[in-house]
Amino acid sequence: MLPLIVGAVTTLLTVLVHSLIPPTIVKTLRFHFAQGRAGLWFWDLALVMVFTLVALSAHLVEIAFWALSFVLCGEFSSFTAAFFYSGNTYTTLGDSTTVLSARWRLLAPIEAADGMLMFGVTTAIIFAVIHRLVDAKFGIDRDATPSAG
């Protein structure tokens, strides 16, 4: 039962970190539109690059949370080794050279599932931003009511 609790708590921490991204992006995107920069190639590109780097940073923090969990569970004596293992597991790349003890083995698939979900959230966020910027570039107003014609 303890591995499930540790996995659930660590997953909740990663969800918390990732849930901080959308409000920040929405606020920045609204500012971008208010400044009249939406649809301008350079500014749109810069915005997508910054958002992508913010999301990558969030993933690295989340991998660090998992690594810390592995260290606290006694699976690794070094944070560096735990971070490497965690990065491989979170990204579902896998690490065939390291196997967790039988007691904590369940953490690996929980972390892999968590990583897949968080990457899915990141993809959705970036897609939504790009979609909105493309709409602005080509003058598409999705909020307008279609005329009956």
MDTraj code that builds the backbone (N, CA, C; nanometers):
import mdtraj as md
import numpy as np

residues = "MET LEU PRO LEU ILE VAL GLY ALA VAL THR THR LEU LEU THR VAL LEU VAL HIS SER LEU ILE PRO PRO THR ILE VAL LYS THR LEU ARG PHE HIS PHE ALA GLN GLY ARG ALA GLY LEU TRP PHE TRP ASP LEU ALA LEU VAL MET VAL PHE THR LEU VAL ALA LEU SER ALA HIS LEU VAL GLU ILE ALA PHE TRP ALA LEU SER PHE VAL LEU CYS GLY GLU PHE SER SER PHE THR ALA ALA PHE PHE TYR SER GLY ASN THR TYR THR THR LEU GLY ASP SER THR THR VAL LEU SER ALA ARG TRP ARG LEU LEU ALA PRO ILE GLU ALA ALA ASP GLY MET LEU MET PHE GLY VAL THR THR ALA ILE ILE PHE ALA VAL ILE HIS ARG LEU VAL ASP ALA LYS PHE GLY ILE ASP ARG ASP ALA THR PRO SER ALA GLY".split()
xyz = np.array([
    [0.0822, -0.1204, 0.0000],
    [0.0000, 0.0000, 0.0000],
    [0.0867, 0.1269, 0.0000],
    [0.2007, 0.1227, 0.0681],
    [0.2875, 0.2403, 0.0768],
    [0.3336, 0.2895, -0.0612],
    [0.3730, 0.2001, -0.1544],
    [0.4113, 0.2494, -0.2873],
    [0.2973, 0.3239, -0.3581],
    [0.1757, 0.2787, -0.3402],
    [0.0622, 0.3492, -0.4014],
    [0.0449, 0.4883, -0.3420],
    [0.0639, 0.4992, -0.2119],
    [0.0508, 0.6303, -0.1464],
    [0.1618, 0.7233, -0.1937],
    [0.2854, 0.6737, -0.1956],
    [0.3988, 0.7555, -0.2420],
    [0.3775, 0.7962, -0.3883],
    [0.3331, 0.7012, -0.4699],
    [0.3074, 0.7318, -0.6107],
    [0.1964, 0.8342, -0.6281],
    [0.0902, 0.8215, -0.5490],
    [-0.0219, 0.9158, -0.5580],
    [0.0201, 1.0560, -0.5143],
    [0.0946, 1.0646, -0.4052],
    [0.1395, 1.1957, -0.3563],
    [0.2340, 1.2618, -0.4568],
    [0.3272, 1.1852, -0.5104],
    [0.4213, 1.2418, -0.6078],
    [0.3477, 1.2832, -0.7346],
    [0.2518, 1.2032, -0.7779],
    [0.1717, 1.2393, -0.8952],
    [0.0937, 1.3674, -0.8690],
    [0.0363, 1.3797, -0.7513],
    [-0.0367, 1.5028, -0.7176],
    [0.0554, 1.6247, -0.7216],
    [0.1792, 1.6080, -0.6767],
    [0.2751, 1.7195, -0.6836],
    [0.3037, 1.7579, -0.8285],
    [0.3176, 1.6576, -0.9154],
    [0.3452, 1.6901, -1.0560],
    [0.2243, 1.7577, -1.1212],
    [0.1052, 1.7129, -1.0855],
    [-0.0157, 1.7762, -1.1386],
    [-0.0251, 1.9210, -1.0892],
    [0.0112, 1.9424, -0.9637],
    [0.0117, 2.0783, -0.9084],
    [0.1076, 2.1676, -0.9863],
    [0.2286, 2.1201, -1.0093],
    [0.3265, 2.1987, -1.0858],
    [0.2711, 2.2282, -1.2248],
    [0.2154, 2.1275, -1.2892],
    [0.1665, 2.1466, -1.4256],
    [0.0420, 2.2343, -1.4315],
    [-0.0349, 2.2360, -1.3236],
    [-0.1563, 2.3190, -1.3244],
    [-0.1241, 2.4675, -1.3098],
    [-0.0018, 2.5013, -1.2760],
    [0.0391, 2.6416, -1.2682],
    [0.0670, 2.7001, -1.4067],
    [0.0893, 2.6139, -1.5046],
    [0.1266, 2.6611, -1.6382],
    [0.0099, 2.7268, -1.7132],
    [-0.1060, 2.6626, -1.7272],
    [-0.2127, 2.7243, -1.8089],
    [-0.2545, 2.8649, -1.7662],
    [-0.2756, 2.8930, -1.6361],
    [-0.3139, 3.0302, -1.6019],
    [-0.2062, 3.1322, -1.6403],
    [-0.0814, 3.0949, -1.6250],
    [0.0286, 3.1834, -1.6623],
    [0.0289, 3.2069, -1.8132],
    [0.0086, 3.1014, -1.8888],
    [0.0077, 3.1136, -2.0344],
    [-0.1123, 3.1962, -2.0811],
    [-0.2286, 3.1726, -2.0232],
    [-0.3485, 3.2489, -2.0619],
    [-0.3275, 3.3975, -2.0340],
    [-0.2740, 3.4292, -1.9162],
    [-0.2495, 3.5698, -1.8813],
    [-0.1507, 3.6329, -1.9795],
    [-0.0438, 3.5616, -2.0115],
    [0.0565, 3.6131, -2.1046],
    [-0.0015, 3.6266, -2.2447],
    [-0.0807, 3.5292, -2.2864],
    [-0.1415, 3.5335, -2.4197],
    [-0.2389, 3.6509, -2.4312],
    [-0.3164, 3.6748, -2.3267],
    [-0.4079, 3.7902, -2.3282],
    [-0.3302, 3.9215, -2.3382],
    [-0.2204, 3.9310, -2.2666],
    [-0.1356, 4.0497, -2.2734],
    [-0.0808, 4.0652, -2.4156],
    [-0.0365, 3.9548, -2.4742],
    [0.0156, 3.9521, -2.6111],
    [-0.0892, 4.0068, -2.7086],
    [-0.2141, 3.9636, -2.6923],
    [-0.3223, 4.0118, -2.7787],
    [-0.3529, 4.1585, -2.7507],
    [-0.3565, 4.1984, -2.6246],
    [-0.3872, 4.3374, -2.5881],
    [-0.2826, 4.4341, -2.6424],
    [-0.1585, 4.3874, -2.6535],
    [-0.0517, 4.4717, -2.7068],
    [-0.0527, 4.4780, -2.8596],
    [-0.1423, 4.4017, -2.9206],
    [-0.1530, 4.4033, -3.0666],
    [-0.0434, 4.3246, -3.1360],
    [0.0209, 4.2332, -3.0632],
    [0.1311, 4.1563, -3.1216],
    [0.0864, 4.0227, -3.1801],
    [-0.0360, 3.9811, -3.1513],
    [-0.0844, 3.8518, -3.2019],
    [-0.0906, 3.8559, -3.3541],
    [-0.0406, 3.7515, -3.4165],
    [-0.0396, 3.7450, -3.5623],
    [0.0880, 3.7987, -3.6239],
    [0.1745, 3.8585, -3.5432],
    [0.3042, 3.9055, -3.5917],
    [0.4049, 3.7925, -3.5729],
    [0.4648, 3.7484, -3.6812],
    [0.5464, 3.6279, -3.6840],
    [0.6485, 3.6227, -3.5717],
    [0.7300, 3.7264, -3.5565],
    [0.8374, 3.7246, -3.4558],
    [0.7815, 3.7065, -3.3153],
    [0.6781, 3.7834, -3.2808],
    [0.6229, 3.7772, -3.1454],
    [0.5538, 3.6437, -3.1187],
    [0.4837, 3.5928, -3.2196],
    [0.4192, 3.4624, -3.2026],
    [0.5239, 3.3528, -3.1814],
    [0.6298, 3.3577, -3.2611],
    [0.7378, 3.2598, -3.2482],
    [0.8022, 3.2681, -3.1100],
    [0.8304, 3.3895, -3.0655],
    [0.8921, 3.4083, -2.9332],
    [0.8010, 3.3539, -2.8230],
    [0.6736, 3.3787, -2.8352],
    [0.5772, 3.3327, -2.7350],
    [0.5723, 3.1799, -2.7283],
    [0.5652, 3.1151, -2.8430],
    [0.5615, 2.9681, -2.8454],
    [0.6917, 2.9115, -2.7894],
    [0.8042, 2.9722, -2.8227],
    [0.9327, 2.9254, -2.7695],
    [0.9373, 2.9377, -2.6173],
    [0.8935, 3.0498, -2.5649],
    [0.8945, 3.0707, -2.4198],
    [0.8015, 2.9714, -2.3513],
    [0.6823, 2.9528, -2.4049],
    [0.5869, 2.8590, -2.3450],
    [0.6419, 2.7166, -2.3467],
    [0.7089, 2.6804, -2.4546],
    [0.7675, 2.5468, -2.4640],
    [0.8779, 2.5290, -2.3598],
    [0.9598, 2.6305, -2.3413],
    [1.0667, 2.6229, -2.2403],
    [1.0099, 2.6199, -2.0985],
    [0.9021, 2.6928, -2.0751],
    [0.8364, 2.6890, -1.9438],
    [0.7830, 2.5482, -1.9168],
    [0.7208, 2.4884, -2.0167],
    [0.6677, 2.3523, -2.0004],
    [0.7803, 2.2526, -1.9767],
    [0.8898, 2.2663, -2.0503],
    [1.0048, 2.1774, -2.0297],
    [1.0601, 2.1932, -1.8887],
    [1.0674, 2.3155, -1.8409],
    [1.1145, 2.3397, -1.7039],
    [1.0233, 2.2726, -1.6024],
    [0.8933, 2.2789, -1.6267],
    [0.7977, 2.2128, -1.5371],
    [0.8216, 2.0622, -1.5362],
    [0.8459, 2.0050, -1.6537],
    [0.8736, 1.8615, -1.6602],
    [1.0002, 1.8264, -1.5816],
    [1.1011, 1.9086, -1.5902],
    [1.2248, 1.8818, -1.5157],
    [1.2021, 1.8892, -1.3649],
    [1.1199, 1.9834, -1.3216],
    [1.0848, 1.9915, -1.1789],
    [1.0085, 1.8655, -1.1371],
    [0.9192, 1.8209, -1.2213],
    [0.8398, 1.7014, -1.1913],
    [0.9281, 1.5765, -1.1854],
    [1.0236, 1.5669, -1.2757],
    [1.1192, 1.4557, -1.2724],
    [1.1987, 1.4614, -1.1424],
    [1.2333, 1.5821, -1.0989],
    [1.3072, 1.5980, -0.9729],
    [1.2224, 1.5528, -0.8535],
    [1.0917, 1.5808, -0.8564],
    [1.0039, 1.5318, -0.7488],
    [1.0065, 1.3797, -0.7415],
    [0.9980, 1.3153, -0.8568],
    [1.0048, 1.1696, -0.8585],
    [1.1406, 1.1213, -0.8086],
    [1.2470, 1.1863, -0.8508],
    [1.3813, 1.1474, -0.8060],
    [1.3921, 1.1600, -0.6543],
    [1.3401, 1.2686, -0.6006],
    [1.3417, 1.2873, -0.4557],
    [1.2630, 1.1763, -0.3861],
    [1.1516, 1.1378, -0.4429],
    [1.0736, 1.0270, -0.3857],
    [1.1559, 0.8988, -0.3831],
    [1.2291, 0.8719, -0.4913],
    [1.3121, 0.7509, -0.4956],
    [1.4229, 0.7548, -0.3910],
    [1.4821, 0.8717, -0.3722],
    [1.5874, 0.8857, -0.2706],
    [1.5283, 0.8669, -0.1312],
    [1.4144, 0.9302, -0.1050],
    [1.3516, 0.9190, 0.0272],
    [1.3044, 0.7760, 0.0568],
    [1.2723, 0.7001, -0.0475],
    [1.2322, 0.5598, -0.0286],
    [1.3533, 0.4681, -0.0118],
    [1.4723, 0.5243, -0.0286],
    [1.5942, 0.4452, -0.0109],
    [1.6359, 0.3669, -0.1341],
    [1.5789, 0.3974, -0.2488],
    [1.6138, 0.3247, -0.3710],
    [1.7442, 0.3741, -0.4333],
    [1.7798, 0.4974, -0.4057],
    [1.9041, 0.5552, -0.4588],
    [1.9728, 0.6316, -0.3468],
    [2.1039, 0.6253, -0.3456],
    [2.1785, 0.7011, -0.2448],
    [2.2177, 0.8379, -0.2983],
    [2.2103, 0.8551, -0.4294],
    [2.2492, 0.9822, -0.4908],
    [2.1315, 1.0398, -0.5686],
    [2.1096, 1.1699, -0.5515],
    [2.0016, 1.2366, -0.6239],
    [2.0278, 1.2332, -0.7742],
    [2.1535, 1.2429, -0.8143],
    [2.1883, 1.2416, -0.9568],
    [2.1454, 1.1105, -1.0219],
    [2.1749, 0.9984, -0.9587],
    [2.1359, 0.8678, -1.0125],
    [1.9838, 0.8551, -1.0146],
    [1.9197, 0.9035, -0.9093],
    [1.7731, 0.8984, -0.9036],
    [1.7114, 0.9850, -1.0122],
    [1.7714, 1.1028, -1.0373],
    [1.7204, 1.1930, -1.1414],
    [1.7342, 1.1288, -1.2792],
    [1.8468, 1.0640, -1.3036],
    [1.8673, 0.9961, -1.4321],
    [1.7637, 0.8848, -1.4506],
    [1.7460, 0.8033, -1.3483],
    [1.6466, 0.6953, -1.3549],
    [1.5061, 0.7536, -1.3748],
    [1.4753, 0.8576, -1.2991],
    [1.3444, 0.9197, -1.3058],
    [1.3186, 0.9790, -1.4441],
    [1.4181, 1.0442, -1.5012],
    [1.4030, 1.1008, -1.6356],
    [1.3739, 0.9934, -1.7390],
    [1.4423, 0.8821, -1.7279],
    [1.4179, 0.7704, -1.8198],
    [1.2778, 0.7128, -1.8016],
    [1.2333, 0.7047, -1.6781],
    [1.1026, 0.6463, -1.6501],
    [0.9908, 0.7425, -1.6870],
    [1.0040, 0.8690, -1.6492],
    [0.9022, 0.9715, -1.6753],
    [0.8758, 0.9868, -1.8247],
    [0.9810, 0.9773, -1.9039],
    [0.9667, 0.9928, -2.0491],
    [0.9314, 0.8612, -2.1176],
    [0.9183, 0.7561, -2.0413],
    [0.8896, 0.6194, -2.0857],
    [1.0003, 0.5608, -2.1721],
    [1.1187, 0.6215, -2.1683],
    [1.2339, 0.5648, -2.2381],
    [1.2745, 0.4342, -2.1713],
    [1.2749, 0.4350, -2.0388],
    [1.3122, 0.3155, -1.9634],
    [1.4622, 0.3088, -1.9385],
    [1.4984, 0.2336, -1.8371],
    [1.6386, 0.2160, -1.8003],
    [1.6573, 0.0695, -1.7636],
    [1.7103, -0.0085, -1.8566],
    [1.7234, -0.1519, -1.8330],
    [1.8383, -0.1859, -1.7381],
    [1.9208, -0.0878, -1.7033],
    [2.0340, -0.1161, -1.6145],
    [1.9963, -0.1063, -1.4672],
    [1.8832, -0.0443, -1.4364],
    [1.8416, -0.0256, -1.2981],
    [1.7029, -0.0846, -1.2778],
    [1.6892, -0.1621, -1.1728],
    [1.5598, -0.2187, -1.1369],
    [1.5346, -0.1842, -0.9911],
    [1.4164, -0.1296, -0.9649],
    [1.3815, -0.0961, -0.8272],
    [1.3590, -0.2239, -0.7478],
    [1.3724, -0.2135, -0.6172],
    [1.3475, -0.3292, -0.5307],
    [1.2016, -0.3709, -0.5442],
    [1.1737, -0.4943, -0.5073],
    [1.0380, -0.5483, -0.5196],
    [0.9366, -0.4611, -0.4462],
    [0.9774, -0.4049, -0.3323],
    [0.8850, -0.3232, -0.2524],
    [0.8401, -0.1972, -0.3267],
    [0.9324, -0.1335, -0.4017],
    [0.9032, -0.0048, -0.4655],
    [0.8854, -0.0140, -0.6167],
    [0.8889, -0.1322, -0.6713],
    [0.8830, -0.1516, -0.8164],
    [0.7594, -0.0880, -0.8807],
    [0.6489, -0.0813, -0.8089],
    [0.5245, -0.0247, -0.8629],
    [0.5367, 0.1246, -0.8957],
    [0.6358, 0.1920, -0.8356],
    [0.6517, 0.3351, -0.8625],
    [0.6893, 0.3631, -1.0087],
    [0.7619, 0.2723, -1.0707],
    [0.8062, 0.2956, -1.2092],
    [0.6883, 0.3099, -1.3059],
    [0.5931, 0.2170, -1.3102],
    [0.4814, 0.2373, -1.4035],
    [0.3914, 0.3550, -1.3652],
    [0.3832, 0.3854, -1.2355],
    [0.3040, 0.5031, -1.1956],
    [0.3705, 0.6293, -1.2494],
    [0.5037, 0.6374, -1.2368],
    [0.5744, 0.7545, -1.2892],
    [0.5627, 0.7621, -1.4410],
    [0.5730, 0.6496, -1.5098],
    [0.5613, 0.6499, -1.6564],
    [0.4234, 0.6986, -1.6992],
    [0.3191, 0.6514, -1.6319],
    [0.1830, 0.6968, -1.6648],
    [0.1679, 0.8458, -1.6371],
    [0.2227, 0.8908, -1.5262],
    [0.2194, 1.0327, -1.4909],
    [0.2901, 1.1160, -1.5977],
    [0.4071, 1.0717, -1.6392],
    [0.4820, 1.1441, -1.7410],
    [0.4063, 1.1532, -1.8726],
    [0.3455, 1.0408, -1.9141],
    [0.2680, 1.0429, -2.0386],
    [0.1526, 1.1425, -2.0291],
    [0.0840, 1.1423, -1.9155],
    [-0.0278, 1.2364, -1.8983],
    [0.0203, 1.3812, -1.8993],
    [0.1302, 1.4099, -1.8300],
    [0.1797, 1.5475, -1.8246],
    [0.2294, 1.5939, -1.9616],
    [0.2910, 1.5036, -2.0387],
    [0.3312, 1.5413, -2.1748],
    [0.2086, 1.5654, -2.2620],
    [0.1026, 1.4905, -2.2381],
    [-0.0224, 1.5143, -2.3105],
    [-0.0807, 1.6505, -2.2791],
    [-0.0762, 1.6881, -2.1519],
    [-0.1253, 1.8204, -2.1117],
    [-0.0414, 1.9293, -2.1781],
    [0.0893, 1.9121, -2.1768],
    [0.1786, 2.0088, -2.2407],
    [0.1466, 2.0227, -2.3890],
    [0.1283, 1.9111, -2.4560],
    [0.0961, 1.9136, -2.5989],
    [-0.0339, 1.9884, -2.6237],
    [-0.1342, 1.9616, -2.5414],
    [-0.2634, 2.0292, -2.5564],
    [-0.2494, 2.1799, -2.5368],
    [-0.1720, 2.2203, -2.4373],
    [-0.1539, 2.3629, -2.4098],
    [-0.0854, 2.4315, -2.5279],
    [0.0231, 2.3734, -2.5749],
    [0.0977, 2.4353, -2.6852],
    [0.0124, 2.4370, -2.8114],
    [-0.0616, 2.3292, -2.8373],
    [-0.1508, 2.3259, -2.9536],
    [-0.2556, 2.4363, -2.9438],
    [-0.3149, 2.4539, -2.8262],
    [-0.4174, 2.5574, -2.8088],
    [-0.3598, 2.6968, -2.8351],
    [-0.2387, 2.7209, -2.7875],
    [-0.1744, 2.8508, -2.8098],
    [-0.1503, 2.8727, -2.9584],
    [-0.0920, 2.7737, -3.0240],
    [-0.0635, 2.7875, -3.1675],
    [-0.1936, 2.8061, -3.2467],
    [-0.2948, 2.7317, -3.2105],
    [-0.4259, 2.7431, -3.2771],
    [-0.4797, 2.8857, -3.2648],
    [-0.4717, 2.9412, -3.1451],
    [-0.5217, 3.0780, -3.1221],
    [-0.4391, 3.1801, -3.2000],
    [-0.3077, 3.1590, -3.2064],
    [-0.2219, 3.2517, -3.2798],
    [-0.2470, 3.2434, -3.4306],
    [-0.2716, 3.1242, -3.4810],
    [-0.3032, 3.1086, -3.6234],
    [-0.4357, 3.1781, -3.6536],
    [-0.5337, 3.1613, -3.5659],
    [-0.6617, 3.2313, -3.5842],
    [-0.6400, 3.3823, -3.5904],
    [-0.5547, 3.4341, -3.5021],
    [-0.5279, 3.5787, -3.5007],
    [-0.4571, 3.6217, -3.6284],
    [-0.3654, 3.5407, -3.6764],
    [-0.2890, 3.5734, -3.7969],
    [-0.3797, 3.5869, -3.9185],
    [-0.4792, 3.4990, -3.9260],
    [-0.5658, 3.4974, -4.0439],
    [-0.7017, 3.5603, -4.0199],
    [-0.7166, 3.6297, -3.9065],
    [-0.8377, 3.7054, -3.8800],
    [-0.9607, 3.6217, -3.8547],
    [-0.9441, 3.5025, -3.8007],
    [-1.0584, 3.4161, -3.7725],
    [-1.1107, 3.4494, -3.6340],
    [-1.2395, 3.4818, -3.6274],
    [-1.3016, 3.5132, -3.4986],
    [-1.3952, 3.3989, -3.4622],
    [-1.3493, 3.3122, -3.3766],
    [-1.4276, 3.1934, -3.3390],
    [-1.5437, 3.2286, -3.2462],
    [-1.5393, 3.3471, -3.1874],
    [-1.6471, 3.3886, -3.0982],
    [-1.7651, 3.4503, -3.1713],
    [-1.7449, 3.4826, -3.2984],
    [-1.8516, 3.5467, -3.3769],
    [-1.9629, 3.4458, -3.4042],
    [-2.0835, 3.4960, -3.4030],
    [-2.1981, 3.4117, -3.4331],
    [-2.2113, 3.3998, -3.5838],
    [-2.2187, 3.2757, -3.6340],
    [-2.2322, 3.2610, -3.7805],
    [-2.3650, 3.3180, -3.8295],
    [-2.3603, 3.3795, -3.9437],
    [-2.4840, 3.4360, -3.9990],
    [-2.5638, 3.3263, -4.0681],
    [-2.6936, 3.3408, -4.0588],
    [-2.7813, 3.2446, -4.1277],
    [-2.7855, 3.2823, -4.2748],
    [-2.7439, 3.1925, -4.3558],
    [-2.7351, 3.2353, -4.4926],
    [-2.7732, 3.1329, -4.5836],
])
top = md.Topology()
chain = top.add_chain()
for i, resn in enumerate(residues, 1):
    res = top.add_residue(resn, chain, resSeq=i)
    for name in ("N", "CA", "C"):
        top.add_atom(name, md.element.get_by_symbol(name[0]), res)
traj = md.Trajectory(xyz[None], top)
